[in-house]
């Protein structure tokens, strides 16, 4: 079982930026599939970004179309921490953001049911 703790959420105006962090407990974190999801009130949980170790020290990232070019997922293995840098935020980005992890393998990176470990979430609110 991997414990995940998100932080960094808050309230910003449209066009602003936030950086979310997700601290993971597992010592094998660096080999896990890691992702960010979000869920707005009344909507289904939506995959935002994912990152995974493709072997040979290569990490691959994948983004939902709605955030491509604005959000960047990254991880610091020395700190067991996953990040989501969010730029040019828009009101439609308002949601609870969740960190997710799974040892894999995962073929559909932004599909919530693929992940067995979840954090409690951090709220992001973007005002116009």
Backbone torsions as a table, in degrees:
resi	resn	phi	psi	omega
1	UNK	NA	131.1	179.8
2	UNK	-105.1	129.4	174.4
3	UNK	-94.2	132.5	-177.7
4	UNK	-125.6	131.3	-179.6
5	UNK	-129.3	115.0	179.5
6	UNK	-88.8	154.1	174.0
7	UNK	-155.4	169.2	174.8
8	UNK	102.9	-6.0	177.9
9	UNK	-68.0	170.7	179.0
10	UNK	168.7	-166.1	-179.9
11	UNK	-113.4	130.0	178.2
12	UNK	-138.5	164.0	174.8
13	UNK	-87.9	158.1	178.4
14	UNK	-54.6	137.7	-177.1
15	UNK	93.4	-11.1	-178.8
16	UNK	-82.0	-176.5	-176.8
17	UNK	-133.4	152.9	172.0
18	UNK	-144.6	153.4	172.4
19	UNK	-123.3	119.1	176.7
20	UNK	-91.1	146.8	176.0
21	UNK	-125.3	150.9	177.2
22	UNK	-137.9	110.1	179.6
23	UNK	-89.3	128.0	-176.6
24	UNK	-111.6	147.2	-175.7
25	UNK	-90.8	-23.0	-170.4
26	UNK	-74.0	134.7	177.2
27	UNK	-72.1	-15.2	178.4
28	UNK	-97.7	17.3	-177.4
29	UNK	-49.8	-39.3	-173.3
30	UNK	-63.9	-17.7	179.9
31	UNK	-99.3	-4.2	-177.0
32	UNK	-79.4	155.6	165.7
33	UNK	-80.1	127.6	-177.2
34	UNK	-123.3	145.8	-177.4
35	UNK	-154.3	166.9	172.1
36	UNK	-120.4	134.3	173.5
37	UNK	-123.6	164.7	174.8
38	UNK	-142.9	154.0	179.0
39	UNK	-143.2	119.1	176.5
40	UNK	-92.5	156.0	-179.9
41	UNK	-55.2	130.2	178.2
42	UNK	78.7	3.6	-178.6
43	UNK	-120.2	161.5	177.5
44	UNK	-75.1	157.6	176.4
45	UNK	-66.9	133.2	-172.7
46	UNK	-120.1	131.6	175.5
47	UNK	-73.0	134.7	-176.7
48	UNK	-108.0	-51.8	-176.3
49	UNK	-157.1	152.0	179.6
50	UNK	-142.2	155.3	177.5
51	UNK	-143.7	142.2	179.2
52	UNK	-149.8	156.5	-180.0
53	UNK	-85.8	112.0	-178.7
54	UNK	-87.9	6.1	-179.3
55	UNK	94.5	153.8	179.3
56	UNK	66.1	23.0	179.8
57	UNK	78.5	8.7	-179.4
58	UNK	-96.4	128.9	176.3
59	UNK	-110.2	138.1	-178.2
60	UNK	-116.8	142.0	179.7
61	UNK	-118.9	155.9	-179.0
62	UNK	-146.6	138.3	-174.6
63	UNK	-130.3	149.0	169.1
64	UNK	-69.1	148.1	-178.4
65	UNK	-57.7	-33.4	-175.3
66	UNK	-67.5	-17.1	-177.3
67	UNK	-120.9	-2.9	-179.5
68	UNK	-56.8	133.5	179.3
69	UNK	85.9	-11.8	179.7
70	UNK	-114.6	-36.3	-177.7
71	UNK	-108.5	147.1	176.8
72	UNK	-133.6	124.9	176.2
73	UNK	-97.8	140.6	178.6
74	UNK	-154.9	168.5	177.6
75	UNK	-145.3	149.3	177.0
76	UNK	-116.1	102.7	-174.9
77	UNK	-67.1	-30.4	179.4
78	UNK	-65.2	-28.8	-179.3
79	UNK	-103.9	1.1	-176.6
80	UNK	51.0	43.4	-174.5
81	UNK	-129.8	135.3	175.6
82	UNK	-103.5	144.7	-179.1
83	UNK	-126.8	155.5	169.3
84	UNK	-137.3	106.1	175.0
85	UNK	-85.6	122.5	-177.2
86	UNK	-117.8	116.9	179.7
87	UNK	-115.2	163.0	178.5
88	UNK	47.8	50.5	-177.4
89	UNK	-65.9	145.4	-179.7
90	UNK	-124.3	157.8	179.6
91	UNK	-53.6	-32.3	-179.8
92	UNK	-71.4	-7.2	174.6
93	UNK	-83.9	-7.0	179.2
94	UNK	-60.9	123.5	-177.6
95	UNK	-178.2	170.9	166.7
96	UNK	-85.8	129.3	-178.3
97	UNK	-105.6	132.2	-177.2
98	UNK	-120.7	142.0	172.1
99	UNK	-94.6	141.3	179.2
100	UNK	-137.2	150.8	-178.1
101	UNK	-145.8	149.4	176.4
102	UNK	-158.8	142.7	178.5
103	UNK	-68.3	-17.0	175.5
104	UNK	80.4	-165.4	-2.3
105	UNK	-73.7	153.4	-179.9
106	UNK	-124.9	131.7	179.4
107	UNK	-101.1	-31.4	179.0
108	UNK	-109.5	92.9	-165.8
109	UNK	-65.3	-26.9	-176.7
110	UNK	-108.0	26.5	178.2
111	UNK	-104.0	117.9	-170.8
112	UNK	-59.2	-36.8	-175.4
113	UNK	-67.2	-13.7	179.6
114	UNK	-74.0	-17.3	-172.4
115	UNK	-107.0	132.3	-176.7
116	UNK	-101.7	-8.5	-177.8
117	UNK	-125.3	129.3	-175.3
118	UNK	-134.5	148.0	170.9
119	UNK	-86.5	-178.9	-177.8
120	UNK	-84.3	-18.1	177.4
121	UNK	100.6	155.7	174.7
122	UNK	-138.5	135.0	-172.6
123	UNK	-84.2	133.2	173.1
124	UNK	-119.5	125.2	179.1
125	UNK	-125.9	124.8	-178.5
126	UNK	-117.4	121.5	-178.9
127	UNK	-102.7	149.1	-177.7
128	UNK	-87.5	NA	NA
